[in-house]
Amino acid sequence: MQNSWGLPIHPKTDQETAERIRLITSENAQLRAELGSVKDRLETLERIATDQPSRLARDIDALQIDKGGNA
């Protein structure tokens, strides 16, 4: 944490230190999950961008059939 001047604020007790570690660990887990999701989405977009148009059309048709569409 930092004060309004951008200088670090050091915890005064072990309890404050433990709480900061808990918060940082939680934030780290959330960011890792979000990064994993972004990587999955990027992988999908890269596949779409590099696949042959005919394969992409087939995949879209297959998804429409799976959802009960009329293809």
ZIGINOR-V916489 format. One record per backbone hydrogen bond with DSSP energy under -0.5 kcal/mol. CO is the residue of the C=O (numbers start at 1). NH is the residue of the N-H. E is the energy in kcal/mol with one decimal. If there is no record, write none. Layout:
# ZIGINOR-V916489
{{CO,NH,E} {CO,NH,E}}
This chain:
# ZIGINOR-V916489
{{1,9,-2.1} {3,6,-2.0} {7,3,-2.7} {8,10,-0.6} {13,17,-1.9} {14,18,-2.7} {15,19,-2.3} {16,20,-2.4} {17,21,-2.4} {18,22,-2.4} {19,23,-2.6} {20,24,-2.8} {21,25,-2.6} {22,26,-2.3} {23,27,-2.6} {24,28,-2.6} {25,29,-2.2} {26,30,-2.2} {27,31,-2.7} {28,32,-2.4} {29,33,-2.2} {30,34,-2.4} {31,35,-2.7} {32,36,-2.3} {33,37,-2.1} {34,38,-2.5} {35,39,-2.6} {36,40,-2.2} {37,41,-2.3} {38,42,-2.7} {39,43,-2.5} {40,44,-2.0} {41,45,-2.5} {42,46,-2.8} {43,47,-2.2} {44,48,-2.4} {45,49,-2.5} {46,50,-1.7} {47,51,-1.9} {52,56,-2.1} {53,57,-2.4} {54,58,-2.1} {55,59,-2.6} {56,60,-2.4} {57,61,-2.5} {58,62,-2.5} {59,63,-2.0} {60,64,-2.1} {61,65,-2.2} {62,66,-2.4} {63,67,-1.5} {64,69,-3.4} {65,68,-1.8} {69,71,-1.0}}
